[in-house]
Amino acid sequence: MRKFWATHDSSEYIGWKKAKRVVLPELKPSLKTISLRLPESMIEELKLLAHKRDVPYQSLLKLFLSEKISEELKAH
């Protein structure tokens, strides 16, 4: 299949002008590790909040980021 597409143009077979962008929420997103510098006091507070919810603090941080990003995208 790869050899075929290396020598053919997909526009001969697909009407890309009619294509629509879709979101596939069930796909697991690829993850990328980042380094983030935060004040120690903020990390301790995050750990306290996470402990109350019985979740790892990194997971809680991802949840907070996700919620804020969604808010910002809806606002704009």
Secondary structure, DSSP 8 states (H G I E B T S, - for coil): -HHHHHHS-GGGTS-GGG------TTS------------HHHHHHHHHHHHHHTS-HHHHHHHHHHHHHHHHHHH-
